[in-house]
Amino acid sequence: MQPNNMEPNNFKHIVEVARQRAVEHPDRECVIFLEDGENLAVGSGTSGSMTYQENDQAACQVAAALQKRGIKQGERVLIILPNSMEFVNIFYGCLYARILAVPLSEPAGPQNMEAYLEMFLPTLKVSKPSLLIATTTMVDFLRNQLPPELQKIFAELAISSAEEILAETDQEYSPPEINAGDTAYLQFTSGSTGTPKGIMIGHNNLMANLEEARKFMQLEEKNGTVVWLPLFHDFGLAAGMMGALYSGGFVVLMTPAHFIRKPLRWLAAMSKFKCAHSYVPPFALDLCLKKISDEDLNQLDLSCMVSVTDGSEPVHYLPTKKFNERFAACGLKPDVIRPGFGMAEIVIMFSGSKTGLHGLCVDRHVLETEGRVKILDDDAAEADKKMLVNLGSQMDGHEIVIKGAENQALPEGEIGELMVSGPSVAQGYYENKQATEEIFLQKIKGKEQPFLATGDTALLWKGELYFAGRIKDIIIIRGRNYYPHDIELVLSRVEELRPGCLMAYASGAENESEHLAVAVEVRADLIKDMDVFRKYVLAAIDQQIIEIVGKHFQITPSERLYLEPGTIAKTSSGKIKHLRNRQTFAEEHFDGLIERIFSSQDEDDSGTEEIKPSLKNEIVALFKKVVSLEPDLNQPILDCGADSVVIVEFIDQIETKYAQSFEVEDDTSLQDIIGQIKLS
């Protein structure tokens, strides 16, 4: 038995750590779940918190239930659950049974179930699961409401709800032998219908990365971590939940919707539970700046905060600086918000600033044209400078190399592809030898060990990492990955567009969060008379694009470019040149542009009309303007297919317009909101 002040890095796998925590500190809380984002879950047999011993007992129970069902070690179990204590129990139960958990995102709501399953099928085919564990709502749909074309696909897959698994208490757990080199779980890339990849996270990878994160984040026993990021995402799962339990602390858990609806809840939980740590993508800081009022600041005491890793998408200097300045009044220390860099292929992270936000002011033109650093004074003209964010140095035992065109390591100050090696690098992609070789087994001249190709460009300066851009085409919006291929595939269903001449990409000015943009070529026969097209056809196509993307991805393409045939640049083999096209589309005017349409969700709504419409028409008009979708009055607004941040914007506008607050739950419809409005 380990001493009371146990060092988790003395163990060979995460199950040993969890079991020993239950022995050493059985009554110590490990998870506190805020059912509404503010208060502990109560009633109907549920508890608002769970101890290390209770999690251990539940994990053993789940493992025994899986063993009784005949699921063998190494087989896959899909977990499609919201942030909850049930998720924690089920996930750890898979670890205990040496069964590979595959956490996946949930459908946006019952209305989107069929669209979700369409995007989900490629992952199902790759993972070949023995069991799917989901919510009762999803299980009911899969058992009783599947469309005929999907029934055969799911006929041989065992399906259970979390409640059913957790209710099986008559089995005895038989602990398997777990080795450090065993795969612990699969972390699938976020929803690519083309080639979904399951990252094989080994116990040794997990232990190495959690230990480095523990040192970097200054995680200590009994310290709290607030987690609102989804537990199917590596940032929420490995960094947030597992990192806290690895170090002997506790997690204060809420759902992403709780935070998106009211960002104050995140910082209020930090303050209320005296938590020291958290993990957030940059958009979360932007949302806090926008949605937390000066009056709200009075209730926050953030002096307890030690470290918050800011990552999972590019970090911008000015918004982070503004966050630090605004919340300093609440006791936030300048070294708490720590920009970092990581990816699921390295479990969580491989670099991070240990001293807060720092920038490197460089010559923009030299950086963009010559790919190297030329230092400028901070007071240089805005048009000439670019502020790069310091992402810290490499973790102990790991190596970062910037690769040049000839597979050579570049000197400091030069931009190249970011390559990483070390014990945190995952085992590869599940049953995908080709992709594993292409990504995980790259060679650098003069280096013996293999390197992981991140697909990003970066540079090193005085031993510190600075992000430059992306080679790969993944779109990251508010911490979620979107794949251009997925979106383009869905857009190809719009008959008025040219097949194969569609492009989805991330767009956004410097120091602004990126947004989703789509560029589409319109069929030549529709634009023979351009005036007729603009007057009678364009609006209908635009609405189709908004609706079909929203239905499948729960995000609105905030920028839509309509192009003449032949405008999108391609290679000789017909592949879209994403980088070249992005550069072209960033110009205000270019040959072939018919129309560029932006969503109007950020426009000021202060205008007045001479004739006031009925209340229903007024709400419907505002919904159309902000959300850019045709509303169904009786459909839950969270299921309408729009980006959750856009829904928050809509709620904020009606709260401002009618000077009252609205309670929005999972099943709240526009009709419910109209019924809540009290007119003076």
Secondary structure, 3 states (H helix, E strand, C coil): CCCCCCCHHHCCCHHHHHHHHHHHCCCCEEEEEECCCCCECCECCECCEEEHHHHHHHHHHHHHHHHHCCCCCCCEEEEECCCCHHHHHHHHHHHHHCCEEEECCCCCCHHHHHHHHHHHHHHHHHHCCCEEEECHHHHHHHHHCCCHHHHHHHCCCEEEEHHHHHHCCCCCCCCCCCCCCCEEEEEECCCCCCCCCEEEEEHHHHHHHHHHHHHHHCCCCCCEEEECCCCCCHHHHHHHHHHHHHCCCEEEECCHHHHHHCCHHHHHHHHHCCCCEEEECHHHHHHHHHHCCHHHHCCCCCCCCCEEEECCCCCCHHHHHHHHHHHHHHCCCCCCEEEEECCHHHCCCCEECCCCCCEEEEEHHHHHHHCECCECCCCCCCCCEEEEEECCEECCCCEEEEECCCCCECCCCECEEEEEECCCCCCCECCCHHHHHHHHCECCCCCCCCEEEEEEEEEEECCEEEEEEECCCCEEECCEEECHHHHHHHHCCCCCEEEEEEEEEEECCCCCCCEEEEEEEECHHHHCCHHHHHHHHHHHHHHHHHHHHHHHHCCCCCEEEEECCCCCCECCCCCECHHHHHHHHCCCCCCCEEEEEECCCCCCCCCCCCCCCCHHHHHHHHHHHHHCCCCCCCCEHHHCCCCHHHHHHHHHHHHHHHCCCCCCCCCCEHHHHHHHCCCC
